[in-house]
Amino acid sequence: MPSFITRTRLSLKPTLVGMGMDDLFCGSTPRPDFSGLWGGVTCVDEVYHEVYIDVNLKGTEAAAATAVVMNNVNNVGGPEYFFFHADRPFLYAIVDRATKVPLFIGQLVN
């Protein structure tokens, strides 16, 4: 088996629009309401997906990640930023607000 590394990053927006999810994105009518995620009326600008695979004599390493880029459409003065300063290891979780079920739990140690 030959060794190889491949990494691919692509926009999922055309695919999602093609599947009928065009009302998810900025500029759609009616505008989606994600205000529960962020302090203003927001919409989705873009969705990216990246995959990575490394096959070599020692084994295989693979990873995938999806990012959703959101925009606060009511913020005329530009984006709002907040800073999270983590100077020690911490745990994090993504939890469904309705069911309180943890969807993802992780730790950052370095």
N, C-alpha and C positions, 0 to 999 in steps of 0.2 A: 504494500500500500504506500503510495507516495505521500510525503509530508506536504502540507499546504496550510496557508492561513488565508481566510477571506473575511472581509468586513463589508457590509452593505448598509447604506442609509437611504431611506426613501420617504417621500411624502405620502401619507395615507389619505390626504384630502381628496384627490381625484377619485380614488376608490370609494371612499365613504359617500361622496356626492353621487357617484354612479349607483350606489346601493340605495339611494333615496334619502340620505341623511343630510341633505343640503341645508335644512333648517337649523342645523347645529352651529353653522358658521356665521361669522360677522357678515352683515349685509343682507341677511335673509329676512323675510317678512312672513309671519311675525317674528320678532327678535327673540332668541332663546333667553331664558332667565336663569342665570347661574349665580344670582346674588347671594345665595346661601354659602357659596364657596369663598367669596371674596366680598369686601365691603361695598361694592357698587354693582351696577348692572354690567355683566361681563358677557363676552361671547368668545367663541373659539376661532382663533386666527389660522392655526395650522396644527396638524398631527403628524409627528415623525416617528418612524420605527427604524431601529438599528439592530442588526444581528452580527455576531462575530463567532467564528469557529476556527480552531487551531487543531489540526490533526498532525501528530508526529509520532515518533517511535515510543515515546513514554505514555501516550494516551491521547485523549481528546478533551479540549476545553471549549465550551460553547456558552454564549450569553445572548440575551435579547433584552431590549428596552424600548419602551414607547413613551413619548413625551407629547403632552398637549399644551400648546401655547395659547394662553388666553389674553384678552384685551379688555381693559376697563373702558367702555365706550363713553361713559359720562365724564371721564377725567380729561378736561380740556387742556389743562396745563402740562400734560405729559404723564408718564406712568408713575405710580406710587411705589416706593421701594421700602422694604424693611430689612433690617440686618439681624441675622441670627448668629451670634458669636459662640461657637462651641469650642471650649478650650480643655475639654475632658471627654472621655467616652460617654456615650449616651445611647439609650434605646429609643426607637421610634415605631409608630404604628399607623396604619391607615385603617380606619374603623368605619363601617357602615353606620350612619347616624340613626337610621330608622330601626335597625335590628340590633345594633350594638355589637355586631359580629366583627371580629378583627379579620381584615382581608389580607393584610401583610404586616409582618412584624420583623424588625431587624435591629442591628446594633452597629454603631460606628465606634471603632476603638482606636483609630489613628488618624 
